[in-house]
Amino acid sequence: MIDYATWCAIRDGMAKHLNAPQLAAHLGLDVRTVRHWMNHPYAPRASVKRPSKLDPFKGRIVGWLDAHPLSSQQVFQRLQDAGYEGSISIVKDYVSTIRPRHREAFLTLAFSPGDVAQVDWGEYKTITVGSTRRRLSFFVMVLAWSRQMYVEFTLSQTMEQFLSAHINAFNALGVPKRIMVDNLAARSAPRAR
């Protein structure tokens, strides 16, 4: 099916006494398509708006989704119990249009001066100490309000180093009311191998 503008271009070319191959080359169409439309009047297909099998159930679906976060499959099963005879694809399409889009959750944190410091260990790379290669770790404390940072490099992540780095950070930055520790339980006390 061609659009109305293309059909008009074919009719205009016919009025200028162009033949089918010339029109096809000019319009970028197949010669058979041009010949067909040279001999037929343009009659756009009438789109028939049919009611959906889902129409009688749409209000019920909205009610279910307002009450519970059901999946499309669960909605489909409930509809079948209620007498729905359509396919699941129609249900999935409809549910996706009425279900609100999930927004990515985030938490905005606000802190007062001296309220919180965030603490973590990190690993930089390995260095040569004497004749051995050692992993270079670092302790980081960041004041949440001012974003001032204290960093101390160490050769191990033992509890002794952890507490020593805290004391040094407190001497440099001051002592906050609270400390937020980021995933240190597994890293600050490594297992003996």
C-alpha positions as CSV (number, residue, x, y, z in Angstrom):
1,M,0.0,0.0,0.0
2,I,1.4,3.4,-0.9
3,D,0.5,6.6,0.7
4,Y,-1.7,9.3,-0.8
5,A,1.1,11.6,-1.7
6,T,2.8,8.9,-3.8
7,W,-0.5,8.0,-5.5
8,C,-0.8,11.8,-6.4
9,A,2.7,11.8,-7.7
10,I,1.9,8.8,-10.0
11,R,-1.3,10.6,-11.2
12,D,0.7,13.8,-11.8
13,G,3.2,11.9,-13.8
14,M,0.4,10.3,-15.9
15,A,-0.9,13.8,-16.6
16,K,2.6,14.7,-17.9
17,H,2.5,11.6,-20.2
18,L,5.3,9.7,-18.3
19,N,5.2,5.9,-18.7
20,A,5.4,3.4,-15.9
21,P,9.2,2.8,-16.1
22,Q,9.9,6.5,-16.0
23,L,7.6,7.1,-13.0
24,A,9.1,4.1,-11.2
25,A,12.6,5.4,-11.7
26,H,11.6,8.9,-10.6
27,L,9.7,7.7,-7.5
28,G,12.0,4.8,-6.5
29,L,9.2,2.3,-6.8
30,D,8.9,-1.0,-8.6
31,V,7.4,-0.8,-12.1
32,R,4.6,-3.3,-11.2
33,T,3.6,-1.1,-8.3
34,V,3.4,2.0,-10.5
35,R,1.4,0.1,-13.2
36,H,-1.0,-1.2,-10.5
37,W,-1.7,2.3,-9.2
38,M,-1.9,3.8,-12.7
39,N,-4.9,1.6,-13.3
40,H,-6.6,1.8,-9.9
41,P,-8.1,4.7,-8.0
42,Y,-6.6,5.4,-4.6
43,A,-8.7,3.9,-1.8
44,P,-7.1,4.0,1.6
45,R,-7.9,1.0,3.7
46,A,-10.5,1.9,6.2
47,S,-9.3,1.1,9.7
48,V,-11.9,-0.6,11.6
49,K,-11.9,0.1,15.3
50,R,-12.9,-3.1,16.9
51,P,-13.6,-3.4,20.6
52,S,-10.9,-5.3,22.5
53,K,-11.7,-8.5,24.4
54,L,-10.1,-6.8,27.3
55,D,-12.4,-3.7,27.4
56,P,-15.0,-5.2,29.8
57,F,-12.2,-6.1,32.3
58,K,-10.1,-2.9,32.3
59,G,-11.7,-1.4,35.3
60,R,-11.2,-4.6,37.3
61,I,-7.5,-4.7,36.3
62,V,-6.9,-1.2,37.5
63,G,-8.5,-2.1,40.8
64,W,-6.3,-5.2,41.2
65,L,-3.1,-3.3,40.4
66,D,-4.0,-0.5,42.8
67,A,-4.5,-3.0,45.6
68,H,-1.6,-5.3,44.9
69,P,1.6,-5.3,42.7
70,L,0.5,-8.2,40.5
71,S,2.5,-9.4,37.5
72,S,0.9,-9.6,34.1
73,Q,0.7,-13.4,34.4
74,Q,-1.2,-13.1,37.7
75,V,-3.6,-10.6,36.2
76,F,-4.1,-12.9,33.2
77,Q,-4.9,-15.9,35.5
78,R,-7.4,-13.8,37.5
79,L,-9.0,-12.6,34.2
80,Q,-9.3,-16.2,33.0
81,D,-11.1,-17.1,36.3
82,A,-13.5,-14.1,35.5
83,G,-14.3,-15.4,32.0
84,Y,-11.7,-13.6,29.8
85,E,-11.0,-15.5,26.6
86,G,-8.3,-13.3,25.0
87,S,-4.5,-13.8,24.9
88,I,-1.9,-12.9,27.5
89,S,-0.1,-10.5,25.1
90,I,-3.1,-8.1,25.2
91,V,-3.0,-8.3,29.0
92,K,0.8,-7.6,29.1
93,D,0.4,-4.6,26.7
94,Y,-2.4,-3.1,28.8
95,V,-0.7,-3.7,32.1
96,S,2.5,-2.1,30.9
97,T,0.6,1.1,29.9
98,I,-1.2,1.5,33.2
99,R,1.5,0.4,35.6
100,P,3.6,3.3,36.8
101,R,7.2,3.3,35.7
102,H,9.7,2.4,38.5
103,R,11.9,5.2,39.4
104,E,15.4,4.5,40.7
105,A,15.4,4.9,44.4
106,F,17.9,7.1,46.0
107,L,18.4,8.5,49.5
108,T,19.5,12.1,50.0
109,L,21.7,12.3,53.1
110,A,22.1,15.6,55.0
111,F,24.6,16.0,57.8
112,S,25.5,18.7,60.3
113,P,29.1,19.8,60.8
114,G,31.0,17.3,63.1
115,D,28.1,14.9,62.9
116,V,29.3,11.9,60.8
117,A,32.5,10.6,59.3
118,Q,32.6,7.8,56.7
119,V,35.3,5.2,57.0
120,D,36.6,2.5,54.5
121,W,39.6,0.5,53.5
122,G,40.9,0.4,50.0
123,E,43.7,-1.4,48.1
124,Y,46.1,0.5,45.8
125,K,48.6,-2.0,44.3
126,T,51.5,-4.1,45.4
127,I,54.9,-2.6,46.3
128,T,58.3,-4.2,46.9
129,V,59.3,-4.2,50.6
130,G,62.8,-5.7,50.9
131,S,62.7,-8.9,48.8
132,T,58.9,-9.4,49.0
133,R,55.9,-7.9,47.2
134,R,53.3,-6.5,49.6
135,R,49.8,-5.2,49.0
136,L,49.5,-1.5,49.7
137,S,46.2,-0.7,51.5
138,F,44.8,2.6,52.6
139,F,42.5,3.8,55.3
140,V,40.1,6.6,54.3
141,M,38.0,8.8,56.6
142,V,35.8,11.5,55.1
143,L,33.9,14.0,57.1
144,A,30.3,13.9,55.6
145,W,29.5,17.6,55.9
146,S,32.8,19.3,54.8
147,R,34.1,16.3,52.7
148,Q,37.5,16.8,54.3
149,M,39.5,13.6,53.8
150,Y,42.2,11.8,55.7
151,V,44.1,9.0,54.0
152,E,46.7,6.7,55.5
153,F,48.6,4.0,53.6
154,T,49.4,0.7,55.4
155,L,50.8,-2.7,54.5
156,S,48.0,-4.6,56.3
157,Q,44.3,-4.3,57.2
158,T,44.6,-5.6,60.7
159,M,42.5,-4.3,63.6
160,E,45.6,-2.7,65.1
161,Q,46.2,-0.7,61.9
162,F,42.5,0.1,61.7
163,L,42.4,1.6,65.3
164,S,45.8,3.3,64.8
165,A,44.5,5.0,61.6
166,H,41.3,6.1,63.4
167,I,43.4,7.8,66.1
168,N,45.6,9.5,63.5
169,A,42.5,10.7,61.6
170,F,40.9,12.1,64.8
171,N,44.1,14.0,65.5
172,A,44.0,15.4,61.9
173,L,40.3,16.1,61.5
174,G,38.7,16.1,64.9
175,V,36.3,13.6,66.4
176,P,32.9,13.3,64.9
177,K,29.8,12.2,66.8
178,R,29.2,9.1,64.7
179,I,31.2,7.0,62.3
180,M,29.6,5.2,59.3
181,V,31.7,2.2,58.4
182,D,31.5,0.9,54.8
183,N,31.6,-2.9,54.6
184,L,34.5,-3.3,56.9
185,A,33.5,-6.4,58.8
186,A,34.9,-8.8,56.3
187,R,38.0,-6.8,55.4
188,S,39.3,-5.5,58.8
189,A,39.8,-9.0,60.3
190,P,41.2,-11.2,57.5
191,R,41.3,-15.0,58.1
192,A,44.6,-16.7,58.7
193,R,45.6,-18.9,55.8
